[in-house]
Amino acid sequence: MAVVVWRRCFPWVRLCRRALLGSIRHYRAALCTELKQPLAIEEVAPRPVRPHEVRVDVHFCGVNFADILVCRGQYQEKQHLPFTPGMEFSGTVLETGTEVSTVKKGDRVIGVNKFNCMAEEQIVDQKALWQIPERVSFREAAALPVSYGTAIMALEHRACTRPGETVLVTAAAGATGLAVTDVATKVLQARVNDAFLHVTQRRSMGKVLISLK
């Protein structure tokens, strides 16, 4: 009741608040304020971009297993509460720092960050951004960095996979498993067990995506 009275008797306060928020350009972010509890959607004040940084209008954000773990306090790197989860995103460049040369305002990009991506805006170093090809949608692009980055690291840098070799993929119906199968067969010219391919061909990209629009 007190809230109703306040709004009716002091409408100018609401108008001033809206004007203030509009000028500061607050944006919404998903915050983990308590471990093992639902995320809270709150307004966040932006900060200026540094010379090497880029501000991105986020369209989609991937939800990875690491996000679940960190929100339960079970990830290897503990985050101080409150924090915003999310490790990968896609969106449009809003602003660039004075030393940024890799992207410009309006570019379609995907990016990675050490969490903090489940928000309407994201500030990230230009080195952590890549331009999205025209034929790839924002939705598809948001699922690429973590899964495909993991696949390339595992196959090329750890397993040193060579053309013609056979790759055994466990949990092949998940996001990383699908990425490993894709990279192994189409990039590295390796073979993947037919039973695993049969499973992956019947499943779509095994990753949850959230839209920030």
DANOR-V739246 format. One record per backbone hydrogen bond with DSSP energy under -1.0 kcal/mol. NH is the residue of the N-H (numbers start at 0). CO is the residue of the C=O. If there is no record, write none. Layout:
nh->NH co->CO
nh->NH co->CO
//
This chain:
nh->4 co->0
nh->5 co->1
nh->6 co->2
nh->7 co->3
nh->8 co->4
nh->9 co->5
nh->12 co->9
nh->14 co->10
nh->15 co->11
nh->16 co->12
nh->17 co->13
nh->18 co->14
nh->19 co->15
nh->20 co->16
nh->21 co->17
nh->22 co->18
nh->23 co->19
nh->24 co->20
nh->25 co->20
nh->26 co->43
nh->28 co->41
nh->29 co->117
nh->30 co->39
nh->31 co->82
nh->35 co->70
nh->36 co->33
nh->39 co->30
nh->41 co->28
nh->43 co->26
nh->52 co->49
nh->53 co->123
nh->54 co->94
nh->55 co->121
nh->56 co->91
nh->57 co->119
nh->58 co->89
nh->59 co->89
nh->60 co->209
nh->61 co->87
nh->62 co->207
nh->67 co->63
nh->68 co->64
nh->69 co->65
nh->70 co->66
nh->71 co->68
nh->73 co->68
nh->82 co->31
nh->88 co->110
nh->89 co->59
nh->90 co->108
nh->91 co->56
nh->92 co->106
nh->93 co->54
nh->94 co->54
nh->96 co->52
nh->98 co->50
nh->99 co->96
nh->105 co->92
nh->106 co->103
nh->108 co->90
nh->109 co->129
nh->110 co->88
nh->111 co->127
nh->112 co->86
nh->114 co->112
nh->115 co->83
nh->116 co->85
nh->117 co->84
nh->118 co->116
nh->119 co->27
nh->121 co->55
nh->123 co->53
nh->125 co->51
nh->127 co->124
nh->128 co->125
nh->129 co->109
nh->131 co->107
nh->135 co->132
nh->140 co->136
nh->141 co->137
nh->142 co->139
nh->143 co->140
nh->147 co->143
nh->148 co->144
nh->149 co->145
nh->150 co->146
nh->151 co->147
nh->152 co->148
nh->153 co->149
nh->154 co->150
nh->155 co->151
nh->156 co->151
nh->157 co->152
nh->158 co->153
nh->160 co->154
nh->163 co->188
nh->164 co->161
nh->166 co->190
nh->173 co->170
nh->174 co->205
nh->177 co->173
nh->178 co->174
nh->179 co->175
nh->180 co->176
nh->181 co->177
nh->182 co->178
nh->183 co->179
nh->184 co->180
nh->185 co->181
nh->186 co->182
nh->187 co->182
nh->189 co->183
nh->190 co->164
nh->196 co->192
nh->197 co->193
nh->198 co->194
nh->199 co->195
nh->200 co->196
nh->202 co->199
nh->206 co->204
nh->209 co->60
nh->211 co->58
//
